[in-house]
Amino acid sequence: MAEPQEHDPQGGRAMERILAWAQPAEGTVLDERAQALDGDTIEGDADGEQLDRADRAALRRVDGLRTELEDVTEVEYRELRLENVVLVGVYSGSTGDAENSLRELAALAETAGAQVLDGMLQRRPNPDPATYVGRGKADELAEVVQELGADTVVADSELSPSQRRALEDRVKVKVIDRTAVILDIFSQHAKSREGKAQVELAQLEYLLPRLRGWGESMSRQAGGQVGGQGAGMGSRGPGETKIELDRRRIHTRMAKLRRQIKGFAPARQAKRANRDRFEVPGVAIAGYTNAGKSSLLNRITGAGVLVENALFATLDATVRRATTPDGREFTIADTVGFVRNLPHQLVEAFRSTLEEVAESELIVHVVDGSHPDPASQIATVRDVLGETGARSIPEIVVFNKTDLISDDERLVLRGLQPDAIFASARTGEGVDEILARIAELLPRPEVEVTLLVPYDRGDVVSMLHDRFEVVQERHEEGGTRIDAKVSEAVLSQLAEFRA
């Protein structure tokens, strides 16, 4: 392991090395030398921006990131070797948050089809505007990349085009950022036409400012005389360079995709209007990625939706019908999961999918109860819900995967969200309580009516039982007399049966 450096002649701040061997350890593993420096202070130099000497000198490794298999016989069926990556992050807050973020990045990289070899963290107030981690530490990173034989470096935040190019020039391998990894996962998992169009639009918006050009040497429309076949006076000039041509093509494609996505809206609105016409209330399942939303939907409705222990396994909204314990029908929609630092391009591109959340009467907010930092997951999801205009919708918080947590951890979660429901999609725990809470919070019809429905109109009686609240039902000579509570929207449809 590389020894920590107390002085960096090139001005970069200390890099924290993350070691990723097979068995994850509980807590942070600190370098012995960093522990020895824990009590040291720098006298006379302690302004608000100054970092501890120990923090600047320590190289910290976090267990549990290495995903490359030691035994190659386990992957003999694979035709292609997975991409090998090294992770790098810069943080100024707590070490625990930084490590959780990097572990999440490791899970994202693995979902995208990469093998994580190692990771490094650097503590500094702000990322270096030129090379993200500082020039000295970029050289250290280059040594690690060469030592491990990595193909790619992945940064734990969005890089500017200039930062990516400068870091790429120093480490001599491909450099991408967290946003690029998330976009890659989305492109792999999108199945519907709308989902694919949304992902492609987000990718192009991300790519546009990051095009690399080679100036006039790549001109596609050179002016003057080319091969003796000039276009004559008034046409001479550098012409349109390749990068300009690429930008124009991207803008054209983005405009076409926006029109396609806009064209999908009427079909969605028609389905939603049909549900509104029949007064079927909607419930949306929202939450952090891999929190178990699809599993919970399957447990509640038997929907048979794809369930996979991977980030962003669900991209296309799935709507299913369910029934409350008191017999009222409602729709429940599974939606795309959220993640910290969710790229703005994706929030915009998937706004149409997230409409299912914004248009619902109730949100079931699913949280992974076994996650080391559920509070940050809750905050991230609520931030994205606010961006979609769904902050004011009633919310039921469900701590899922409770079969994986202890009683003490349940107490901690209860303190975090006192009114939450503890559930397990695997065992079925808490599902009945979720349905009862949904029945309690869904809007109830308020208009009391008395109807006399002929016996040959059983469809009306069935509709009243399915969608509204039947208070009393009696069979008379002229038909079925029903006292019910309905909504104002259906009064005109029931006018002929008013008693």
Helices and strands as residue ranges (DSSP letters): E 15-18, H 32-36, H 53-57, G 72-75, E 83-91, H 95-111, E 114-123, H 135-148, E 152-155, H 161-171, E 174-177, H 178-189, H 193-207, G 208-210, G 215-218, H 242-277, E 282-287, H 293-301, E 318-323, E 329-334, H 344-349, H 351-358, E 362-368, H 374-387, E 395-400, G 402-404, H 407-416, E 421-422, H 431-441, E 447-453, H 458-467, E 469-476, E 479-486, G 488-490, H 491-494, G 495-497
